[in-house]
Amino acid sequence: MNKRISISFNSIFSSLYPNFDQDEIQNSEDYFNFIIKNYPDKSEIIQLKAFFYIFSFGIRKFFIKDINIPNFINKLQSSNFTLLRKLGSGITALFGLSTARSLSGEGSVYKHFNYPIYKNGTINKINTSVPKNIQVAVIGSGAGGGIAANLLSQKYEVGIFDKGNYANGETNNETFGYHNFYETHAIQQTRGYNVLLLAGSGIGGGTSINWTTSLRTPDNILSEWDSLTGQNNYFNSEKFKSSVDFICNQLNVDESNNSIPLKELKLAEGLKLNNINYKIIPRNTSDAEFAETGFSTFGHSDETINSSYKAWFSDDKFNSERIFSNSDIKSIDISNGRATHINVQNDGILHKVAVEKVILAAGSLNTPKILLDSGYKNKHLGQHLKLHPVSGVAGKFSEEQKPWSGSMQGIYSDDNLFMKDNYGYLLEGLPMHPSLFFPFFPNNTDEFKDFVKSYNNWSGSIVLTSDTSSGSIINKKSQHLWDYSLNDFDHRNLLHGIESLVMANYLAGAEEIMVATSPTMHWKKSSNEEIKNFINKIKVIKNQPFRMLLGSAHQMGTARIHPDAKQGVVDLNGKVHGLDNVYIVDSSTFPRCSGVNPMITIQSMSHFLVSQI
């Protein structure tokens, strides 16, 4: 089978990337095989492997000649049959990923344009002896766990347990960053609509690798949280807002910590010409002098970024001997409605640690799994997954854009955040490194050498959809998986945002515009196609799997808060229904999506809840 897969890979890959030499092709094939081996949902790649097996036989050339392979792939992507669209989009996405990443760290495309190259770094694992007992075990060290550990350590003996490792202080390349500081090598997707799930995994969690966008929770959202939980000014209260103020002050959140980077100047110009307001994104950094943070998302421990590690449990704020990295919580022992022990796998050894309280802050993808594996049952656990599904637009300009450089995100627009029924979308700038560009904007029709060499002239932007759609956990095995479907309401909002970005790029003078669809929608000024005609094509994109290419860096709502155990997993104090000493303080508690980038909301929720423990 592997030999057959290799034959097909080389045939298809060489036709899509004809300018790669043999070393570059082998480099990409090695990473493609890595994906096949490590892809979390094995059932998702069965079809791909079967297709490659059949495609490898010589008889294929009677029906599909090598020269026609790019056109054949496009037809798969355009098919009315879901399985064929899935196959076509899977090939282009995985091939795009295999050109931008590699096991050595240097993507095969790197030599074809001007992009910074960094060798693979090292991880210095710090092994602290796991204790036999601890008063309070905080599971997870990210946005929710960091502030929780800090506050509770003032009253209790607190230990932080995280399955990840510390940032290494180096400027890491994409591959190394995604492999060491993200869940599942940043290749896991949901079933259904195949939304790419980007979630932090390391000391500091997502706060150590996110894009430093620090938006306050809108009052509209807090009011709806009240409505959904049957409260009156509980979340939309001065007490909750004082938690928001406290977090923002401690993290030095301010617009003055940002400026519009080169890669978003055209976006700002186009939004203004399109009568769409934009704002400077406030950031949780020391000051604007350190705006060149394009590689911080790959695990660089940048001292200018106020991550959870720096803000809440750096050496001067928390006893480092009580931070247990590389410690995976397998389950919680529960007896008579109380947690008695946590089962920790550290450096391959399973430890049983006695606890008085457990604070779960492992994130919306992991917190439900821990409780499920512990035998806890609640019909809402692992349900109501919100993703803020994202898709994007890229514009090519005559001027160099350096789409990866500058601050991670410079501007955003919330003009349509509450477009209808309190839901809508944000428009935001995009830090577009190669593995966020080539898999989401594959181009199988243009000359490879012209398209790739123009990478530095492209600039990206995204629509972040405030979703009413939901997903759910679909198995309870060692590698948990998730299902998600985008409903028509959210799909329409997403397309509306895409149309706005296309027009903004056009008005800013883009020579070419691409939309992250499958196959890629591509407008060129030289084609003389009216931009209105192109936008009309966007308006009629069907809400079907594998039509839009979607990603998510915000997972929320899988253990939602509600005073009634029949309608939620935790009570209004964050305590798990039916358990006396287990609390949840991460984004899984959200009654609905936050509507905006959730880092500040998560930390504010954690502060709000933990203050009551």
N, C-alpha and C positions, 0 to 999 in steps of 0.2 A: 504493500500500500504506500509506504513512504517514498519508494522509487517512483511510483506512478504520480504521486502528488508533486514530486520534484520535476518530473517531465512537464506536467501541466503548468506548474508555477513558472518555469522558465519560458514556456511558449507564450503564456498570457503576459507575463511581466515584461518580457523583451519587446512585445508589440506595443505596450503602453508606455514603456520607458526606453526607447530605442537608443538613447545616447549614453546609457549606463555601460560601463565596461564590466568585464567578468568578475572582478573583485567586488564591485558595487552590487552586482546582481547577487553574488553569493552572500554578501553582507545582509542584503534584504531578505534573501531566502532563509538565512539563519534566524532572523527575527520573526519571520512569518511562521516558521516551525515552533518557535518559542510561544507565539500566540496560540497556535493549535494545541500545544501541550498544556498550556496554563490557563486557557480560557475557562472561566468558572462554570459556565453552563454548557456542559458537554453535548447536550442534545441539540444546541444551536449550531454546532459545527458538523454534525453528521451529514447534513445535506451538502455542505461545502466539500467535505472529503469525498463523498460519493460522486459529486460532479467532477472533481479533479481526477478521480479514478477513471471515469468513463471518458473524459476529455483527453486523457493521455494516449488513447489508442489511435493508431495512424489513420483509421477510417474516418476520423473526425475531419481530416483535411479535405475530404470529398464534399463536405457540407459547409465547413467553416475554414476558409483559407486563413493563413496567418495574417495576411494583410487586412482581413476583414474582422479580426478579433475586437478592436476597439468599437466598431459599429455593432457587433454582436453583444458586447457588454452593455452598451447604451440601450439596445432593444430589451435586454433583460430588465434593466432599471425602469424602463418605460412600460413594462407589461401590465396588463390588467389583472394578472394572476399574482396573488400575494407571494407565493413561494418563489416565483421567478424574480419578482422585484427584490425580495429578500436576498436571493442569491447574487443578483447584480450589485446591489448596494453593499453587500457584505464583501464581495471581491474588491471593489474600489476603495472601500473604507480601510480594509485590512492591508491592502497593498499600499495605500497612502501612508498608513501607520508604519509599515515596514520600510518605507523610504526615509521617514523622518526619525526613526529610532533604530538602534542596533545594540547588540550585546556588548560591543566595544564602547558604545556611547556616542559614536559619530555616525549620524544618519547618512545614508548614501547620497542624499541630495545636497548635503552641506558643501561639497566641493563645487557645486554648480552655481552658487551665488555667494554673496558676502554675508556670512552669518558667524557669530562668535563660536569658536570650537573649544570645548573644555573636556579634558580626559575624565574618565570615571574616577570618582573620589573614593573615600574609604569611610566606613562606619566604625566608630569606636564604641563598642557596646559596653555599657556600664552595668555590671551585675552587682546589685545590692542584695544581701541575704534576705530572703522572704521571711517575715516574722511568723511566729506560731499564732499570734493573736494581735488584734489592733482594735481600738475603740470604733473608729469610723473608717470604712474603706470607701474611697472615692474611685469609681471605675471610669477611667477616661480622663484625659488631661487637657481637653480642648476648651472651647468657649464656655461650656457649662461646668465642666469639672474644675477648671482653674480657679474661678472665683469661689466656687463651693468649698474647695480645699482650703483656700486662704481664710475665708470667714470662719469655717468650723474649727480650724486649728487654734483659734483664739479661745476655744472652750473645750476641745477634745484632743486626744491623740489621733492624728489623721495620717493615713497612708494613701498615696496616689498609686494606682495600678494601671499601667498602660501597656498594651501589646507592642507598641512601637518603640523606636529608639530616638535618641537625641539628634538634633540637627548637627551637622559635622563642621560647620564654620567655613565650608568651602563654597566656591561658586560651581554649582553642579550643572551638568548637562541635562537635557530633557529625560533621556532614558534613565539615568541614575536617579533623578528626582522622582520620577513616576514609580520606579521600582521600589524605592526605599521609603517614601513619605506619603504614599497614596494606597488606599485599599486596592487589593487585587491587581496591582501593577497598572491601575487606571485603564483597564480594558474591559471591565464588567459592564454589561448593558442589561436593561430590563427586557423581559419578554414582552411581546405585544408590539410596542412601537420602537423597541431597541433604542432607548434613551441611554446614552453613555453616562455612567455614574462616576463623578469625580468626588472623592471623599478623602480627607486627610487621615493619615495614619502615622503618628509619631508623637513625641513629647510636645505638647502644645496643640496637638490635633490640627484642625483646619486653620487655626489662627497662625500657625507657623508657616503655612504655604498658601494662604488665600491672597486675594488681590488687594487687601487693605481697605476695601470700600466699607465705610462706616456710616450707615444710614440709620437714623432713629426710626423707631416703630411709629407709623402714622396713627393719628387719633382714630381715623376711620376703622383701622384694623383692630385697635384696642376696643372700640365700641362694639364691633362685631364679635370679638371674643366674649365680651360680656353677654351679648345676645345669645350666642351659641351655648353658653354655660348657665344661662338663666340668672345672670347677676346684674346688679345696678352699680356702675362705677366701681367695679372691683379691679379690672385691668385698666380701664380708662379712668384712673384715679391719680390723685397727687402722690400717693405712696408708690405706685408703679413708676410714675414719671420721675420720682426722686431717685429710683433705682437706675433709670436711664441716665439721669444727670450724673449720678455717681460714677457709672461706668465710663461715660464719655469724658468726664474730668480726669479719671484715673488713666485712661488710655490716650489722653491728649488729642481727642478727636477734634479736628478743625479743618475748614476749607483752606486755611493758609498753609497747610502741610502738602498742598498739591498745586499743580499748574497744568495747563493743557499741553500734553506732550505733542511732539511733531506728528505722530501717527494719528492724532485726533483733531488736528487743526482743520482739516478739510471737512470732517464730520461736523464740527462746530459751525463752520461757514455754511454748510449745506442745510443744517437744521434751522439756522436763522433765516436763510432764504426760503425755507419751506414753512415759515411761520410757526416753528416749533421751538418752545423755550428750552434752554438747557442750563444746567447748574454745574459748578465745580464740585467734584466728589470730595467730601471730607474724609480724611484718612487718619488712622491710629498710629501716627509716626511722630518722631521727635520734631522734625521741621522740614520745610520744603527744600532744604539744601541737599537732601538725600533722596531725590526723586528718581534716580536711575536704578530702579529696583526690578527691572524686567526679569531677572533670574531668581528673585527671592522665592518665587512659587515652586522652585525645585529643591527647597530645603536649606537654602543658605541662611544661617542664623544671623540675620542682619540686626545689629544692635539698635538701629534706628526704628525698627518696627516693634510696637508694643504688643507682642504676642502674649498669650496666656502665660507662657513660661516666664517672660520678662516681667510682666505686670503683676503676676499673682504668686509665683513660686520659684523665683530666682533665689540664689543662695542667701540673700539678705532678707528674704521674706518668708522662706519656708525651709524646713530642715531637709536638705537634699538626701539624707540617709533614709528618708521615708518616701522617696520617689522610686518606685519599682518599675523600671522600663523592661521591655522584652517580657512582659508578664501578661499572658492571655487568660482572661477570666472565662473558664469553661461553663461554669454554672454556679448557682447559689444553693446551698442546703437550706431547706425550709422545713420547719417543724412547728406545729401548733400556731400557725399564722405569723411566725417570726423567722427571719434569716438567722441562722446560727453560724454558718461558715461560708466562705467563698472558696471555690476550687480554682487554684491558680497554676497555670503551666508556665514555668520560668526556666528558660534554657533547657527545655526538653524534660524537665522534672515536674511532676504534679504535686502541688502543696495544698494542704487544707488549712485555711487561716480562720480562726475564730473571730467573730465580729459582734459588735453591739449595734451598729447601724451600717447600712449600705446605701451609698449615693450613686445611682446609675447615671452616668453622663458619657456613655460610649457612642452616642450618635444615633440618629434615627434608623440606621441600617443595622446596628449591632445591639442596641439596648433591648429591642424586642426579642432578638435571638437568645440573649442570655436568660431572659425570663422564661421563654418557651422551653429552653433546654433544662431549666430548673423545675419544670412541672407546673409552673403557674399558668392559670387559664383565665382568660377574659376575651370575650368575642371581638373586642376592639383592638386587642394586642396584635401588632403587625399589620393592621389595616389603616386605611385613610392616608396612605403615603402621598405626600405632596412633593413636587420636584422643581417648581419654577422652571418648566421646560424652556430651553433656550435654542434658538436657531439664529443664523447670522447672514450678513451681507458683507461682501468685500468689494472695494472699489480700487481700480488701478489708475494712478495719476502719473503725469509726466514727471513730477518731482519725486525724489526719493522719500519714502515714508518710514523706513526702519520699523516695521510693524510690531517688533518685540520690545522696543526700547522705551525709555522714559518711565514714568509711573505706570503701574499696572493698568489703572483706569483713570482717566482725567475728567470726563464729563458724563452726565446722565440727564435724561428728561423724564419727568413724571407727569407730563401733561395728560397722558391717557392711563394713568395708574388706576383710576376709578371710572373707567369708560362706561361701564354698565353694571348695575347691581353690585357695586363695590368691587368689581374685578376689572382687570385690564392688563397693562404691561408697562415696563420701563424700557427705555432705550439707553444703551450704555456703550462706551468704547470697549475695545477688545484687545488684550495683549496677545498678538497672534504669532506664537512660535510655530515652527514647521509642523509639529504634530497636532496643532490645532488648525492648521491651514490645509495641508494636503489631504487629510482624510475627509474633511468637511467640504472642501472645494476641489474635488478631483476634476481634472480636465482631460477627457479622453479624445477630444476632437482637434485641439490645436497642436501645432508643432511643439514637441516636448521641449526642445532647447529654447524656444522663444518664451514659453510659459514659465518654465522654472527660473530662467535668468531674470525674469521680471518680478520675482518674489519681493524684492526690496521696495518696489513701487506700489505694492498693494497695502491697503489699510482696512482693518476689520471693525465691525460693530455688531451688536447683538440686540435681540428682543428677548427680554426676560419676562415670561408670561406668568402672571398671577393666576394660579390654576384652581379651578373647581374640580378638575379631574382627580382621580385617585388610583393608587396602586396598592398592592398587598404582597406579603411574603408568601411564597408558594412551595417552600419545603422546609424541613427542619433538620436537614443533614448538616454535616460539618461545614459545607459551603452553602450558605443560605442564598436564595435567589429571589428576585422580585419581578412582579408583573405590573404593567402600567398601560393604561389606554387614555389617549387624548380625546376628550369629547368635542362635539361640534362647536360649542360656545367658545372654548379655549382656542380651538383651531382658528376660528374667525378672528379672535383678538390677535393671535400670533401673526396671521397674514396681514392684518391691518398695520401692525408694527413693521413687518418686512417691507410693505409698500412705502411706508414713511422713510425708511432707511434708503431704499432704492432711489426715491426722489431726491433725498438729501445728497446722496453721492452724485447723482446726475447734475443737480444744480451747482455743486461744488466743482464741476468740471471733470468728472471721471471719464476716462477714455474707454474703460470696460467696467462692467458690474457683474458680479456673480452672486447667486443666491444658493444657500446650502440646501439644495434639493437633490433628489436622486431620480434621473441624472441632473447634473448641475445646470441650472438655468443661467445663461450667459448672454449678456447684452454687450454689443460693441458699437461705439460711435461710428466706426468706419462702415458698418453695415447699413447705415441710414435708416435703421428701424426706429420708428417713433417710440419714445419712452412710454407713452400712454399705452401703446400696443403691448409692450413688454409687461407693464404693470397689470394690464387686463389678463395676461396669462397667469400672473401670480394670483389674482383674485379667484380663479377657478380651480386652483390646486385642490384636489380632493382630500378629505380627511381620511386617509388610509395609511396603514403601516408602510414604512419605507418610501413615503413620498417626500416628507421633510426629514432632514437629518437633525437629530435633537441631542442635546446634552443637558446635564444637570450637575451643578456644584452645590445645590441647596436641597437637602433631604429633610423632610419635616413631617410631624403629625402621626407617627406610628404607635404612640402610647398617649393619646390625647387626654387633656385635662377636662374633668367634669365631676361635679359633686355626686352624681348618681353612677354607681358602678355598672348599671345597665347601659350607660351611654359613654363611658370613658374608662380609662385605665388608672388614672391618678386623681386624687381629690384636689380641692382648691389649694392645699398646702404642698402639693407635689408628692404626697404619700400614696403608695400603690394600694389600691382598694384591696382589703382583706389581709394586708401585711402590716404589722405594727411598726416595723423599723426599716422599711425599704422605700427609698424616695427616688424620683426621676427629675433631673433638672436640665435636660438638654432639649433640643428642638423637637424631639418626638412628643413633647407635651403640648405643642401648639394646637389650638382648636381648629385653626385653618392656617393656610400659608401666611407668612409674614408680609407678602406683597413686595418687600424690598430685600436686598441682601441682608441675611439674618444674623450676622455676627453680633451686632449690638443688641438685637432683640433676645438672642440666646443668653448672653451674659446678663442682661437686665432681668430676664425671667429667672435665671439661676439666683441672682442676688435677691430678688423679690421673694422667692420661695425659701431659700436657705436661711434668710433672716428670721423665718418663723419656726425653724427647727430648734 
